[in-house]
Amino acid sequence: MADAVIEPFMRHIRLCRNLELPGGRLPFRIGDAPVGWLRPDFARALALAAGLAQDADGAVTLPASRAESLPAIAETLGRAGWFHLRGEAFDVRADDDAPALTTLDRGAVPSFGVTSRGVHCNGLVRRADGLHLWVARRAADKLLDPGKLDHIVAGGISAGMGPFDTLVKEAQEEAAVPAVLITRARPVATIRYTMERSEGLRRDLLYCYDLDLPEDFMPRPSDGEVEAFELWPVERAVAAVRAGDSFKFNVNLVLIDLFLREGLLGSGADAVMLRRTLDCDVSG
């Protein structure tokens, strides 16, 4: 059993990896490419909406020649009440480096069980009295995780965009971080997890960045998605992650990676175990 010092951090990792596929789900394919996982009831609804017969194993295969019809099929299912349409398209890929086969409304992604990509950025200020972290509070009217603590910049990668392009866009939209500053961000890790949430299956791939900001910079809520920003001593963030769930669920993983890299959780066997459990790819 993990030492009591790191067990609270282990809990966050387990929470984000609470499902092993298939987990009672059925494959969703576009042509020969496996792209998602479906609950049996949703598989039936998808097949009906698409005018398809389910495969012998219950899976749903959308012919590659019909890939471009997926957004319209998803819109039909969203209007039927299967999920909330978000009005933002995400790319659908069979693999991280594979070309996009089609797109899917962001709200439909968990129901289809396709991989979602996003960016998270640690906004850091290195002052004479130690390392500080900019912390955002999500707006109370956010559809998911309202009021939770978050990164200075975080967001999903829209169709046709890459991680760094998204980082620059989200930084300007969410926190009024000018391009001259955000372009200094450096990639530090990629983190993935598979979890069951109220909205469905989350198969997320997070591209994580560190951004050192000048002491006189003040982020400003710009698009209504953030209520306020606060600059915390990093030890306060460590204590908050250790104590409970004040941060949005996946932010905890990115912060644990930061804490490990900064040596804030020690360097002994417990830290090694935590790093191994987090299982992220560290850049650089």
Backbone bond lengths (Angstrom), bond angles and torsions (degrees), N, CA, C in turn:
res aa  C-N    CA-C-N  psi(-1)  N-CA   C-N-CA  omega(-1)  CA-C   N-CA-C  phi
1 M - - - 1.471 - - 1.527 109.08 -
2 A 1.330 115.66 141.16 1.453 120.01 -179.55 1.518 110.88 -62.73
3 D 1.321 115.95 147.50 1.449 121.63 176.70 1.521 109.77 -58.48
4 A 1.328 116.51 148.25 1.468 121.22 -177.55 1.524 111.97 -58.89
5 V 1.330 117.49 -25.11 1.463 120.34 -179.09 1.523 110.99 -66.79
6 I 1.321 117.73 -37.77 1.464 119.79 -176.36 1.525 113.40 -103.05
7 E 1.324 118.28 -9.68 1.455 120.25 -178.89 1.529 113.14 -55.87
8 P 1.353 120.12 -41.38 1.472 118.90 178.32 1.531 112.71 -59.90
9 F 1.336 117.48 -32.17 1.466 120.90 178.13 1.529 110.46 -76.52
10 M 1.318 116.47 -38.39 1.462 120.90 175.61 1.531 110.34 -58.54
11 R 1.316 116.87 -36.61 1.465 120.89 -178.37 1.515 111.32 -59.06
12 H 1.327 117.28 -40.90 1.454 120.61 179.50 1.529 111.30 -64.52
13 I 1.326 115.96 -38.93 1.465 119.51 179.94 1.523 109.98 -66.52
14 R 1.322 116.56 -43.77 1.470 119.35 179.19 1.525 111.43 -63.78
15 L 1.340 116.70 -36.97 1.463 120.68 179.23 1.517 110.95 -60.19
16 C 1.325 116.85 -37.50 1.461 121.09 -178.39 1.525 112.52 -85.59
17 R 1.315 116.63 -3.89 1.471 120.21 177.47 1.520 108.28 -131.09
18 N 1.311 114.84 57.18 1.463 120.36 -173.43 1.528 113.27 -97.35
19 L 1.335 116.89 9.37 1.460 119.96 -178.32 1.520 110.22 -140.74
20 E 1.314 115.55 134.60 1.459 121.67 172.90 1.522 107.77 -111.73
21 L 1.297 116.53 121.23 1.467 121.19 -178.31 1.518 111.31 -71.86
22 P 1.354 117.79 146.64 1.463 125.71 13.76 1.528 115.11 -81.31
23 G 1.326 119.32 -18.07 1.455 120.66 175.69 1.515 113.73 55.78
24 G 1.333 116.75 39.11 1.450 120.47 179.46 1.514 114.39 81.98
25 R 1.327 117.15 4.39 1.457 121.18 -179.01 1.534 111.33 -97.32
26 L 1.322 114.27 166.24 1.463 122.18 -178.47 1.524 109.16 -115.47
27 P 1.330 117.91 146.95 1.469 120.18 -178.40 1.525 113.08 -65.28
28 F 1.313 114.45 146.45 1.460 122.21 169.58 1.516 106.54 -118.83
29 R 1.335 115.71 125.32 1.462 120.81 -176.87 1.524 110.19 -124.66
30 I 1.320 114.28 149.93 1.463 120.96 167.61 1.517 105.61 -115.42
31 G 1.321 116.26 109.25 1.457 119.77 -170.42 1.520 109.29 62.23
32 D 1.324 116.71 -127.97 1.468 121.07 178.34 1.524 112.42 -90.17
33 A 1.323 117.36 -1.56 1.460 120.85 -172.36 1.530 111.24 -92.22
34 P 1.345 118.40 119.75 1.472 120.21 174.38 1.525 109.55 -75.17
35 V 1.323 117.42 123.11 1.463 119.89 -175.79 1.516 113.67 -123.31
36 G 1.340 119.42 -17.35 1.454 119.65 -176.35 1.507 113.60 -160.68
37 W 1.361 114.11 -177.30 1.460 122.72 -179.81 1.519 108.52 -136.76
38 L 1.332 115.84 135.98 1.458 121.68 -171.75 1.522 111.44 -122.70
39 R 1.331 116.08 139.82 1.462 119.10 167.44 1.538 108.12 -65.72
40 P 1.327 117.83 147.54 1.473 119.32 -177.68 1.524 113.82 -55.24
41 D 1.343 118.05 -41.49 1.461 118.53 -179.39 1.523 111.54 -67.17
42 F 1.346 116.57 -37.16 1.457 119.31 178.15 1.520 111.08 -71.80
43 A 1.322 117.57 -34.34 1.465 120.76 176.32 1.523 110.43 -58.70
44 R 1.331 116.43 -42.42 1.463 119.61 178.51 1.528 110.96 -64.81
45 A 1.332 115.83 -42.83 1.463 119.41 179.91 1.524 111.04 -65.35
46 L 1.323 117.31 -39.90 1.465 121.36 179.30 1.524 110.73 -64.30
47 A 1.328 116.45 -46.29 1.465 119.81 179.39 1.528 110.68 -59.04
48 L 1.321 116.67 -42.14 1.457 120.70 179.94 1.526 111.07 -64.91
49 A 1.332 116.10 -46.06 1.464 120.29 -178.69 1.523 111.65 -64.11
50 A 1.340 116.47 -32.94 1.464 120.80 -177.78 1.525 112.55 -89.91
51 G 1.335 116.92 -5.44 1.460 119.91 -177.64 1.510 112.22 68.35
52 L 1.340 116.44 39.68 1.461 121.73 -177.23 1.520 110.34 -118.52
53 A 1.316 115.85 156.01 1.456 121.70 167.98 1.520 107.65 -93.81
54 Q 1.329 117.15 137.51 1.457 119.57 177.00 1.525 110.20 -66.89
55 D 1.325 115.94 151.83 1.459 121.26 177.20 1.523 109.85 -66.66
56 A 1.316 115.85 170.13 1.458 120.52 -177.86 1.521 112.17 -58.41
57 D 1.333 117.10 -31.86 1.466 120.91 -179.76 1.520 112.62 -89.80
58 G 1.330 117.34 6.98 1.456 121.16 -178.84 1.517 114.01 90.85
59 A 1.332 117.31 -10.22 1.464 121.26 179.32 1.524 110.68 -64.84
60 V 1.320 115.06 164.56 1.458 121.44 175.49 1.517 108.49 -118.67
61 T 1.320 116.23 126.58 1.459 121.46 177.89 1.514 109.22 -118.94
62 L 1.319 116.17 116.67 1.457 122.14 174.80 1.528 107.17 -89.49
63 P 1.314 118.73 121.14 1.466 119.43 179.72 1.523 111.45 -54.38
64 A 1.337 116.45 141.45 1.464 120.13 -179.65 1.518 111.60 -56.19
65 S 1.318 116.88 -32.17 1.467 120.73 -179.64 1.522 112.25 -68.18
66 R 1.337 116.64 -14.66 1.463 121.02 -179.90 1.534 112.27 -109.49
67 A 1.322 117.79 12.78 1.465 120.82 -176.21 1.525 112.01 -55.24
68 E 1.332 116.37 -37.97 1.471 119.45 -176.83 1.524 112.57 -69.09
69 S 1.341 117.04 -11.43 1.464 119.53 179.27 1.529 112.36 -84.78
70 L 1.346 117.68 -8.37 1.462 119.73 -175.27 1.527 112.82 -59.56
71 P 1.339 120.92 -43.77 1.470 118.70 179.60 1.523 113.13 -56.99
72 A 1.326 117.48 -40.13 1.459 120.30 -179.83 1.525 111.24 -69.45
73 I 1.325 116.87 -38.31 1.465 120.54 177.17 1.526 109.85 -62.64
74 A 1.338 116.27 -43.71 1.462 120.59 179.17 1.521 111.41 -63.92
75 E 1.313 116.72 -38.11 1.469 119.35 178.68 1.527 110.25 -62.90
76 T 1.338 116.93 -40.63 1.464 120.86 177.32 1.527 110.85 -59.85
77 L 1.335 116.45 -44.17 1.460 120.79 -179.70 1.525 111.48 -69.03
78 G 1.326 116.43 -36.96 1.463 119.46 177.07 1.520 111.85 -63.72
79 R 1.310 116.36 -42.28 1.468 120.08 179.85 1.520 111.17 -69.64
80 A 1.345 115.81 -20.39 1.462 119.73 176.19 1.528 112.02 -83.86
81 G 1.332 116.48 -2.68 1.458 120.19 174.08 1.511 116.50 98.25
82 W 1.328 118.08 10.96 1.465 119.52 -178.97 1.530 112.09 -75.06
83 F 1.316 117.79 -26.17 1.473 122.05 179.00 1.518 107.96 -163.32
84 H 1.340 115.55 169.99 1.463 121.55 177.65 1.523 109.54 -90.70
85 L 1.300 117.02 119.91 1.461 120.46 174.96 1.526 109.17 -69.48
86 R 1.333 116.35 137.04 1.466 120.88 -175.86 1.529 113.07 -107.64
87 G 1.336 117.42 -12.73 1.456 119.59 179.35 1.511 114.08 73.81
88 E 1.335 117.57 22.44 1.460 122.53 177.84 1.522 107.94 -135.32
89 A 1.331 116.60 127.80 1.458 121.11 -176.57 1.523 111.50 -91.58
90 F 1.330 115.69 136.27 1.459 122.88 172.75 1.532 108.47 -113.13
91 D 1.325 116.04 148.65 1.458 120.45 175.89 1.521 110.70 -71.23
92 V 1.332 115.67 147.80 1.463 122.59 174.44 1.518 107.41 -112.79
93 R 1.323 115.99 120.81 1.461 122.19 -178.38 1.525 110.16 -128.39
94 A 1.331 115.50 153.44 1.458 120.32 174.53 1.524 110.71 -82.48
95 D 1.331 116.75 -22.32 1.462 121.84 -178.62 1.524 107.80 -152.94
96 D 1.335 115.80 159.24 1.464 119.86 -175.25 1.526 112.74 -53.82
97 D 1.331 117.02 -41.97 1.464 121.18 -175.06 1.520 113.09 -97.97
98 A 1.319 117.15 2.97 1.463 120.99 -179.23 1.522 110.53 -79.83
99 P 1.321 117.66 155.08 1.471 119.53 177.59 1.520 111.13 -67.01
100 A 1.312 115.69 154.83 1.462 120.63 177.72 1.525 109.49 -67.93
101 L 1.330 115.39 133.86 1.464 121.35 178.89 1.518 111.80 -89.69
102 T 1.327 116.28 -31.95 1.455 123.63 179.84 1.521 107.13 -171.43
103 T 1.312 117.71 -166.50 1.461 121.57 177.31 1.521 109.75 -129.22
104 L 1.323 114.39 165.82 1.457 121.24 -178.28 1.524 107.88 -147.81
105 D 1.319 116.94 138.71 1.460 119.95 176.36 1.529 109.94 -57.66
106 R 1.310 116.11 139.29 1.463 120.85 -177.08 1.527 112.30 -54.71
107 G 1.325 116.78 -37.48 1.447 119.86 -179.40 1.510 113.40 -68.48
108 A 1.336 117.16 -21.38 1.464 121.64 -179.19 1.520 112.78 -87.05
109 V 1.312 117.13 -17.52 1.466 120.98 -172.52 1.530 112.96 -54.83
110 P 1.343 120.46 -47.75 1.473 118.66 -179.43 1.531 113.27 -63.40
111 S 1.321 118.17 -34.92 1.461 120.19 179.75 1.521 111.55 -68.95
112 F 1.321 116.87 -35.90 1.462 120.83 177.97 1.530 111.88 -82.78
113 G 1.325 117.20 -14.16 1.463 120.64 177.91 1.506 114.71 66.84
114 V 1.339 116.97 28.75 1.461 119.58 177.76 1.526 109.07 -88.73
115 T 1.313 116.15 160.13 1.464 120.88 -179.35 1.526 110.58 -71.97
116 S 1.326 114.94 132.96 1.460 122.17 176.18 1.524 108.53 -108.97
117 R 1.317 116.94 137.07 1.467 121.19 179.37 1.526 109.82 -111.01
118 G 1.327 115.68 143.61 1.450 120.08 179.40 1.514 111.92 -149.16
119 V 1.325 116.17 170.03 1.463 122.22 177.40 1.522 109.35 -121.12
120 H 1.343 115.51 145.57 1.466 122.25 174.11 1.519 107.14 -136.45
121 C 1.326 115.37 138.67 1.460 119.76 -177.17 1.525 110.54 -130.15
122 N 1.333 115.64 125.71 1.459 122.06 172.35 1.528 108.62 -81.26
123 G 1.323 117.66 111.96 1.458 121.43 176.49 1.512 109.57 -87.17
124 L 1.334 117.35 106.58 1.460 122.99 -169.89 1.530 111.40 -110.10
125 V 1.314 114.77 142.59 1.461 121.26 173.26 1.526 106.83 -127.62
126 R 1.311 116.61 118.50 1.475 121.42 -178.05 1.525 108.06 -99.52
127 R 1.347 114.64 97.47 1.454 121.61 -177.03 1.520 110.50 -99.97
128 A 1.315 114.88 170.39 1.461 119.71 179.68 1.524 111.67 -60.76
129 D 1.361 116.31 -28.94 1.465 119.25 -178.67 1.529 112.26 -94.94
130 G 1.338 116.81 13.97 1.455 119.78 172.64 1.524 113.54 121.77
131 L 1.321 114.61 179.47 1.456 122.06 -177.95 1.528 110.45 -76.24
132 H 1.345 116.55 135.04 1.455 122.96 177.07 1.528 109.41 -124.23
133 L 1.330 115.14 155.90 1.459 122.28 -175.66 1.525 109.72 -130.42
134 W 1.348 116.30 129.79 1.449 119.63 173.95 1.526 109.26 -76.83
135 V 1.331 116.24 129.34 1.460 123.14 -177.90 1.521 108.70 -120.86
136 A 1.330 116.01 130.45 1.465 121.63 177.44 1.519 110.02 -102.50
137 R 1.316 116.36 148.74 1.473 120.80 170.52 1.518 108.41 -109.12
138 R 1.326 115.75 121.32 1.454 121.32 -178.54 1.530 111.20 -64.11
139 A 1.308 115.62 145.87 1.458 120.60 -179.33 1.525 110.75 -60.85
140 A 1.313 115.74 149.65 1.463 121.30 -177.42 1.524 112.74 -69.89
141 D 1.332 117.64 -16.73 1.461 120.33 -179.47 1.527 112.82 -100.96
142 K 1.322 118.41 11.25 1.460 120.78 175.84 1.517 109.47 -63.69
143 L 1.330 116.90 141.99 1.458 121.25 -179.65 1.521 111.08 -63.95
144 L 1.329 117.02 -42.97 1.460 121.86 -179.14 1.525 110.14 -112.83
145 D 1.300 116.26 134.95 1.471 123.62 173.96 1.532 113.34 53.86
146 P 1.330 118.65 47.78 1.470 119.85 178.91 1.523 111.51 -61.57
147 G 1.336 115.42 140.43 1.452 121.04 175.67 1.511 115.60 78.19
148 K 1.333 117.76 -4.98 1.462 119.63 -179.98 1.532 110.60 -74.75
149 L 1.323 115.72 158.77 1.457 121.19 174.68 1.524 109.48 -78.60
150 D 1.331 115.59 149.95 1.462 120.03 -172.12 1.524 109.29 -147.97
151 H 1.323 115.56 178.98 1.461 121.35 174.67 1.530 110.88 -76.82
152 I 1.308 115.74 164.96 1.459 120.53 175.72 1.516 109.68 -61.22
153 V 1.338 117.13 -35.23 1.463 122.92 177.77 1.518 108.23 -139.03
154 A 1.321 116.74 129.95 1.461 122.10 174.34 1.520 107.74 -161.85
155 G 1.326 116.51 145.86 1.451 118.69 178.63 1.505 112.33 179.53
156 G 1.318 115.72 160.20 1.450 121.55 176.97 1.517 111.87 -75.71
157 I 1.319 115.88 153.07 1.462 121.89 -179.41 1.523 108.74 -90.53
158 S 1.307 116.58 111.40 1.460 121.90 -178.20 1.528 110.92 -70.61
159 A 1.313 114.99 160.85 1.459 121.46 179.95 1.524 110.98 -54.51
160 G 1.328 115.48 135.32 1.452 121.10 177.21 1.510 115.08 83.45
161 M 1.329 117.75 -2.19 1.466 121.01 -178.30 1.524 110.84 -110.82
162 G 1.324 115.63 159.80 1.447 122.11 175.90 1.517 110.77 -108.25
163 P 1.337 117.40 174.89 1.471 119.79 -177.94 1.524 114.00 -58.63
164 F 1.337 117.34 -48.51 1.463 117.66 -174.40 1.526 111.22 -71.34
165 D 1.326 117.58 -38.25 1.464 119.96 175.60 1.527 110.35 -57.32
166 T 1.331 114.77 -42.45 1.463 119.70 179.58 1.517 111.02 -64.79
167 L 1.326 116.60 -41.97 1.462 120.92 179.52 1.528 110.75 -58.05
168 V 1.318 116.92 -46.33 1.461 120.89 -179.67 1.531 110.31 -62.86
169 K 1.323 116.50 -45.12 1.473 120.50 -178.81 1.524 111.27 -63.97
170 E 1.333 116.06 -48.94 1.465 119.97 -177.77 1.520 111.22 -65.19
171 A 1.325 117.36 -35.86 1.467 120.24 -180.00 1.515 111.25 -62.59
172 Q 1.319 116.29 -41.09 1.460 119.81 -179.86 1.528 110.93 -72.84
173 E 1.351 116.92 -38.41 1.453 120.55 -176.06 1.524 112.83 -76.07
174 E 1.325 117.22 -39.94 1.460 120.68 -172.57 1.516 113.61 -90.17
175 A 1.346 116.91 -34.58 1.459 118.80 -170.80 1.518 114.08 -132.45
176 A 1.336 117.43 6.91 1.462 121.94 -179.51 1.521 111.82 54.94
177 V 1.346 116.08 39.40 1.464 120.89 175.53 1.525 107.17 -85.16
178 P 1.325 118.60 117.80 1.470 119.70 -177.88 1.525 111.66 -67.39
179 A 1.313 115.14 154.02 1.464 121.03 -177.59 1.523 111.68 -57.48
180 V 1.338 117.06 -35.04 1.464 119.98 -178.26 1.526 111.33 -61.43
181 L 1.339 117.49 -27.31 1.462 120.56 177.12 1.519 111.79 -89.01
182 I 1.326 117.84 -46.24 1.458 120.03 -173.19 1.524 111.56 -66.11
183 T 1.334 117.73 -26.50 1.458 119.14 179.24 1.527 112.25 -68.85
184 R 1.323 116.99 -8.76 1.473 120.22 175.28 1.532 111.51 -82.75
185 A 1.324 117.40 -8.89 1.470 120.12 -177.94 1.528 110.25 -61.41
186 R 1.317 115.45 142.36 1.464 119.98 -179.71 1.522 109.77 -120.50
187 P 1.334 116.72 136.64 1.462 119.71 177.75 1.521 110.29 -68.64
188 V 1.336 116.55 135.58 1.463 120.03 -176.87 1.518 113.41 -124.03
189 A 1.331 118.43 -23.20 1.462 119.14 -176.92 1.518 110.07 -169.90
190 T 1.325 115.51 159.83 1.464 121.71 165.08 1.518 107.30 -123.59
191 I 1.315 115.39 138.45 1.469 121.75 -176.56 1.526 107.57 -130.53
192 R 1.331 115.95 135.80 1.457 119.23 175.70 1.521 109.77 -131.02
193 Y 1.317 114.89 156.27 1.462 120.49 179.18 1.520 108.89 -157.81
194 T 1.319 115.21 159.48 1.463 123.10 175.65 1.517 107.08 -127.36
195 M 1.325 116.66 122.55 1.454 118.70 -175.47 1.531 111.03 -148.16
196 E 1.320 114.04 155.70 1.461 121.99 172.86 1.518 107.62 -94.99
197 R 1.336 115.47 128.33 1.459 121.38 177.03 1.518 108.19 -131.17
198 S 1.313 116.12 173.13 1.458 119.93 -179.89 1.527 111.82 -59.60
199 E 1.341 117.14 -31.68 1.460 119.63 -179.53 1.517 112.97 -83.04
200 G 1.342 117.41 -7.95 1.455 120.47 178.89 1.514 112.10 129.18
201 L 1.317 114.95 -150.61 1.464 122.30 -176.27 1.521 109.73 -85.53
202 R 1.327 116.06 124.33 1.463 121.36 176.11 1.527 109.03 -107.27
203 R 1.315 115.56 111.34 1.466 122.36 172.05 1.526 105.59 -113.89
204 D 1.307 116.38 88.10 1.459 121.55 -169.02 1.519 111.46 -106.89
205 L 1.318 114.68 142.80 1.455 123.32 172.61 1.519 107.22 -122.49
206 L 1.340 116.63 116.60 1.460 121.94 -176.41 1.527 110.44 -106.74
207 Y 1.308 115.70 128.04 1.463 122.08 172.84 1.526 106.76 -96.52
208 C 1.325 116.33 118.13 1.466 121.46 -170.50 1.527 111.09 -107.50
209 Y 1.323 115.38 140.20 1.459 122.33 -178.03 1.518 110.11 -131.62
210 D 1.323 114.88 153.50 1.462 122.77 166.99 1.525 107.79 -111.20
211 L 1.324 115.81 139.31 1.457 120.89 176.70 1.514 108.82 -133.99
212 D 1.336 116.38 114.25 1.460 121.05 175.18 1.525 108.52 -83.34
213 L 1.325 116.04 122.62 1.454 122.45 -176.06 1.524 110.68 -110.90
214 P 1.325 117.63 148.85 1.476 119.75 176.84 1.525 110.80 -68.32
215 E 1.319 115.19 153.92 1.470 120.53 -176.68 1.525 112.26 -62.51
216 D 1.320 118.05 -26.88 1.464 119.55 -175.85 1.535 112.78 -90.75
217 F 1.330 117.46 2.17 1.463 119.13 179.08 1.520 109.94 -82.85
218 M 1.338 115.47 136.13 1.463 121.45 177.80 1.527 108.99 -125.54
219 P 1.319 118.91 113.67 1.466 119.64 175.14 1.521 110.21 -64.82
220 R 1.315 115.30 152.65 1.461 120.63 -177.35 1.525 109.27 -135.53
221 P 1.341 118.68 126.71 1.462 119.82 176.85 1.526 110.12 -58.17
222 S 1.335 116.38 128.11 1.453 119.59 -173.14 1.518 114.45 -116.96
223 D 1.346 117.74 -34.07 1.459 119.24 -172.17 1.522 113.89 -117.76
224 G 1.330 117.27 11.20 1.452 120.45 176.85 1.515 115.39 84.64
225 E 1.336 117.92 -1.47 1.461 119.96 -178.87 1.524 112.20 -84.28
226 V 1.334 116.39 -16.19 1.459 122.40 179.97 1.518 108.72 -123.14
227 E 1.341 116.31 135.60 1.459 120.32 178.29 1.519 111.87 -81.80
228 A 1.336 116.45 -40.64 1.463 119.88 -175.44 1.525 109.72 -164.97
229 F 1.328 115.09 161.30 1.464 122.12 174.70 1.523 108.93 -119.74
230 E 1.324 115.44 144.98 1.461 121.50 174.09 1.517 109.10 -133.95
231 L 1.323 115.95 144.80 1.458 121.25 175.88 1.521 108.58 -97.90
232 W 1.321 116.85 115.84 1.465 122.96 -176.18 1.522 111.10 -108.38
233 P 1.327 118.68 141.52 1.461 119.26 161.91 1.527 108.24 -57.48
234 V 1.312 118.11 137.63 1.460 119.79 -173.62 1.529 111.68 -60.02
235 E 1.331 117.21 -27.76 1.464 119.95 177.54 1.530 111.71 -62.24
236 R 1.316 116.84 -31.73 1.471 119.77 176.74 1.528 110.38 -66.78
237 A 1.333 116.71 -38.30 1.462 120.29 177.23 1.524 110.70 -66.38
238 V 1.325 116.95 -40.79 1.476 120.66 176.69 1.527 109.58 -58.24
239 A 1.325 116.15 -45.80 1.467 120.35 -178.51 1.525 111.04 -64.51
240 A 1.338 117.44 -38.46 1.460 120.55 -179.04 1.524 111.51 -67.96
241 V 1.327 117.02 -41.37 1.466 119.84 177.66 1.527 110.18 -65.90
242 R 1.333 115.92 -40.14 1.465 119.91 178.90 1.527 111.53 -64.62
243 A 1.334 116.69 -36.16 1.472 120.46 -169.83 1.520 114.31 -81.01
244 G 1.328 118.34 -27.73 1.460 116.22 -174.47 1.507 113.95 177.73
245 D 1.341 115.62 -140.17 1.458 121.51 -170.29 1.524 112.57 -124.36
246 S 1.323 117.23 39.38 1.460 119.40 179.97 1.531 111.55 -73.19
247 F 1.331 117.44 -26.09 1.456 121.00 175.98 1.528 110.00 -88.26
248 K 1.324 116.79 149.38 1.462 122.15 172.71 1.530 108.57 -53.09
249 F 1.325 115.62 145.59 1.462 120.89 -168.28 1.529 114.23 -51.85
250 N 1.348 118.31 -46.06 1.465 118.84 -175.19 1.523 112.89 -82.56
251 V 1.331 117.06 -19.18 1.460 120.14 175.56 1.524 110.12 -61.30
252 N 1.325 116.39 -34.83 1.464 119.65 178.67 1.525 112.14 -56.22
253 L 1.325 117.75 -40.81 1.463 120.40 -178.91 1.524 111.29 -65.15
254 V 1.322 116.11 -43.21 1.464 120.15 -179.48 1.526 109.94 -65.63
255 L 1.322 116.50 -38.19 1.468 119.41 178.50 1.528 111.51 -69.50
256 I 1.320 117.35 -38.30 1.467 119.13 177.30 1.526 110.14 -59.92
257 D 1.328 116.56 -41.98 1.468 119.74 175.49 1.519 111.04 -59.22
258 L 1.337 117.14 -44.15 1.469 120.78 177.29 1.520 110.90 -60.10
259 F 1.320 117.08 -47.55 1.461 120.85 -178.37 1.525 111.15 -59.40
260 L 1.324 116.40 -40.87 1.467 120.29 179.33 1.525 110.95 -65.92
261 R 1.314 116.66 -44.55 1.464 119.70 -178.95 1.519 112.48 -66.00
262 E 1.328 116.47 -30.76 1.462 120.69 179.92 1.527 112.55 -88.26
263 G 1.324 117.14 1.59 1.462 121.06 178.56 1.508 114.30 72.02
264 L 1.345 116.94 22.27 1.462 120.40 -175.82 1.519 113.05 -82.62
265 L 1.327 116.79 -12.00 1.463 121.03 178.18 1.526 111.01 -113.64
266 G 1.318 115.90 21.97 1.449 120.52 178.75 1.523 111.71 84.43
267 S 1.304 115.29 -179.06 1.469 120.60 -178.44 1.521 112.15 -133.04
268 G 1.336 116.67 10.69 1.456 120.33 -177.40 1.522 112.81 -86.66
269 A 1.325 114.71 -158.49 1.461 121.70 -174.82 1.524 111.67 -62.13
270 D 1.345 117.55 -36.11 1.466 120.03 -179.51 1.525 110.90 -64.48
271 A 1.335 116.34 -42.41 1.461 120.21 179.28 1.526 110.73 -65.74
272 V 1.315 116.07 -38.79 1.465 120.26 177.89 1.530 110.20 -62.71
273 M 1.331 116.10 -42.90 1.459 120.31 178.72 1.528 110.93 -63.28
274 L 1.322 115.91 -41.19 1.460 120.10 179.98 1.523 110.21 -65.41
275 R 1.308 117.53 -42.79 1.460 121.67 177.88 1.521 110.50 -61.07
276 R 1.317 117.09 -43.34 1.461 121.18 -179.86 1.524 110.74 -64.42
277 T 1.325 116.67 -39.25 1.466 120.45 179.63 1.519 111.22 -69.83
278 L 1.334 117.38 -38.09 1.459 120.90 177.91 1.518 110.43 -63.24
279 D 1.341 116.47 -38.48 1.462 123.23 171.42 1.511 112.40 52.66
280 C 1.324 116.67 52.65 1.465 119.70 176.55 1.524 109.00 -105.78
281 D 1.324 115.33 157.58 1.457 121.17 175.28 1.527 108.28 -88.36
282 V 1.316 115.79 118.22 1.466 120.74 -176.49 1.525 108.95 -91.63
283 S 1.323 116.96 129.32 1.455 121.77 -179.70 1.524 110.02 -81.68
284 G 1.322 114.04 158.23 1.456 119.85 174.04 1.506 113.49 81.62
